[in-house]
């Protein structure tokens, strides 16, 4: 079973995750995946947050222009999965693989783990069914390439996070 929301997360083209180890008040927590880039492959920079909220049983996708003045509040129209439950052992929804080179932290991969409950009770057991799926290879190739280059001293492709994106992070 492939959760449609997981497929949506990995269909972007040129983008970057927000590191979890820097910018303490704005870092990506284990329940929020923050990314930015040309996610629709149409030349327009976007900022996106996927929020895994087991309290509301929802996975939200909040999309805005990368230079938006303010981040829109989450609404019901942003829900892309409405039957999310806590992962077994309270495992994180988003687990980040980072690489540090000097002062730079690169998110080279993210594992996405989502657990869901069936919409209706099983006919025979009279209970709701549960399923957990993990996608381990969400990796922005452009960031992996820049990390590889910076690791050997080639820094001409290294670009800072745009200030407009930094302003949307909190």
C-alpha positions as CSV (number, residue, x, y, z in Angstrom):
1,X,0.0,0.0,0.0
2,X,1.4,3.4,-1.0
3,X,-0.1,6.3,0.9
4,X,-0.9,9.1,-1.7
5,X,0.5,11.7,0.6
6,X,3.9,10.0,0.5
7,X,3.9,10.0,-3.3
8,X,3.1,13.7,-3.3
9,X,6.1,14.5,-1.0
10,X,8.6,13.1,-3.4
11,X,7.3,14.4,-6.8
12,X,9.1,17.7,-6.6
13,X,12.1,18.6,-8.8
14,X,14.6,21.1,-7.4
15,X,14.2,21.8,-3.7
16,X,15.8,21.9,-0.3
17,X,14.8,20.7,3.1
18,X,15.2,23.1,6.1
19,X,17.8,21.6,8.5
20,X,16.8,20.4,11.9
21,X,20.0,21.3,13.7
22,X,20.3,25.1,13.1
23,X,18.1,28.1,13.6
24,X,16.7,26.6,16.8
25,X,13.3,28.4,16.8
26,X,12.7,27.7,13.2
27,X,14.2,24.2,12.7
28,X,12.1,21.4,11.3
29,X,10.6,19.3,14.1
30,X,9.8,15.6,13.8
31,X,6.2,16.4,13.0
32,X,6.8,19.1,10.4
33,X,8.7,18.7,7.1
34,X,9.8,22.1,5.8
35,X,11.0,22.5,2.2
36,X,11.4,25.1,-0.5
37,X,12.2,25.3,-4.1
38,X,10.8,24.9,-7.6
39,X,8.5,22.1,-6.4
40,X,6.1,22.2,-9.4
41,X,8.9,22.4,-12.0
42,X,7.4,25.5,-13.4
43,X,10.1,28.1,-12.5
44,X,8.2,29.4,-9.4
45,X,9.9,29.1,-6.0
46,X,7.5,27.8,-3.3
47,X,7.8,27.2,0.5
48,X,5.9,24.1,1.8
49,X,5.3,22.6,5.2
50,X,3.9,19.1,5.7
51,X,2.5,18.8,9.2
52,X,1.7,15.4,10.8
53,X,-0.9,16.2,13.5
54,X,-2.2,13.1,15.3
55,X,-4.4,15.3,17.5
56,X,-6.5,16.3,14.5
57,X,-5.7,13.0,12.7
58,X,-4.5,15.0,9.7
59,X,-1.5,15.4,7.4
60,X,-1.5,19.0,6.2
61,X,0.2,20.5,3.2
62,X,0.6,24.3,3.5
63,X,2.0,25.8,0.3
64,X,2.9,29.5,-0.3
65,X,5.2,31.6,-2.5
66,X,8.7,31.6,-1.2
67,X,8.5,35.4,-0.7
68,X,5.1,35.4,1.0
69,X,4.7,38.1,3.6
70,X,3.1,35.7,6.1
71,X,2.4,32.0,6.5
72,X,-1.3,31.1,6.1
73,X,-2.8,29.3,9.1
74,X,-3.6,25.6,8.6
75,X,-7.2,25.0,7.5
76,X,-9.3,22.0,6.6
77,X,-8.6,22.6,2.9
78,X,-5.0,21.8,3.4
79,X,-5.6,18.3,4.7
80,X,-4.2,15.7,2.3
81,X,-4.7,12.7,4.6
82,X,-7.4,12.7,7.3
83,X,-6.9,9.4,9.2
84,X,-3.4,9.8,10.6
85,X,-2.6,8.1,14.0
86,X,0.5,8.0,16.1
87,X,3.3,5.8,14.7
88,X,4.2,2.7,16.7
89,X,6.4,3.5,19.6
90,X,5.6,7.2,18.9
91,X,8.2,7.1,16.1
92,X,8.7,10.5,14.3
93,X,6.8,11.3,11.2
94,X,9.9,12.8,9.7
95,X,13.4,11.7,10.4
96,X,16.3,13.7,9.0
97,X,19.7,12.6,7.8
98,X,22.1,15.5,8.0
99,X,25.7,16.1,6.9
100,X,27.8,18.9,8.4
101,X,30.6,20.5,6.5
102,X,32.1,23.5,8.3
103,X,29.3,25.9,9.3
104,X,26.9,24.3,6.8
105,X,24.3,21.7,7.6
106,X,22.9,19.8,4.7
107,X,19.7,17.6,4.9
108,X,20.7,14.9,2.5
109,X,17.7,12.7,3.2
110,X,14.4,12.4,5.0
111,X,12.5,9.2,6.1
112,X,8.7,9.7,6.1
113,X,6.7,7.4,8.4
114,X,3.0,7.6,8.5
115,X,0.4,5.5,10.3
116,X,-3.2,5.6,9.4
117,X,-6.5,4.0,10.6
118,X,-9.1,2.7,8.2
119,X,-12.2,4.9,7.6
120,X,-14.5,2.1,8.6
121,X,-14.4,-0.9,10.9
122,X,-13.4,-4.3,9.5
123,X,-16.5,-6.4,8.7
124,X,-15.2,-9.5,10.5
125,X,-13.2,-8.2,13.4
126,X,-15.4,-5.1,14.1
127,X,-12.3,-3.0,14.7
128,X,-10.5,-0.3,12.7
129,X,-7.5,-1.5,10.8
130,X,-4.2,0.2,11.0
131,X,-1.2,0.5,8.6
132,X,2.2,2.0,8.9
133,X,4.3,2.8,5.9
134,X,7.8,4.3,5.7
135,X,9.5,5.9,2.8
136,X,13.2,6.0,3.4
137,X,14.7,7.6,0.3
138,X,13.4,11.1,0.1
139,X,16.6,12.9,-1.0
140,X,17.0,16.2,-2.9
141,X,19.6,15.4,-5.6
142,X,20.6,19.0,-5.9
143,X,21.4,19.3,-2.2
144,X,23.3,15.9,-2.2
145,X,25.4,17.2,-5.1
146,X,26.2,20.5,-3.4
147,X,27.1,18.7,-0.1
148,X,29.4,16.4,-2.1
149,X,31.1,19.4,-3.8
150,X,31.5,21.4,-0.6
151,X,32.9,18.3,1.1
152,X,35.8,18.4,-1.4
153,X,36.2,22.2,-1.2
154,X,34.2,23.3,-4.2
155,X,31.9,26.0,-2.9
156,X,30.8,27.9,-6.0
157,X,27.4,26.1,-6.0
158,X,26.7,26.8,-2.3
159,X,23.8,29.3,-1.8
160,X,22.4,30.5,1.4
161,X,18.7,30.0,2.3
162,X,16.8,33.1,0.9
163,X,15.9,35.6,3.7
164,X,12.3,35.4,2.6
165,X,12.2,31.7,3.3
166,X,14.0,32.2,6.7
167,X,11.2,34.7,7.6
168,X,8.5,32.0,7.0
169,X,10.2,29.3,9.1
170,X,8.9,30.0,12.6
